[in-house]
Amino acid sequence: MKFNKTMLVASAAALSLGLVACDGPTEEGMEDTAEMQESQLDAQAEQMEDAGAPEAQVDAVEDQADAVEDQGEAAADTVGEAADGNTM
């Protein structure tokens, strides 16, 4: 009987941790927007490369794409934490 109670408590704890880790719709939307912007910039960099642009310019646009995605995800995480009430 003790084993069953332990398993029930462990399962409930795992489920609650899983729910806390889920992103809300606002956070998901912000992350999707950041990924879309990154994809657009990556496509622009690829077009530049195909057109014969200098590698330094292509790299700069690719770096910008990565930065846009990172900033968007960080902003989404901040919004998600605020929604969860986990702000520091």
Buried (B, 14 or more C-beta within 10 A) or exposed (E): EEEEEEEEEEEEEEEEEEEEEEBEEEBEEBBEBBBEBBEEBBEBBEEBBEEEBEEEEBEBBBEBBEEBBEEBBEBBBEBBEEBEEEEE
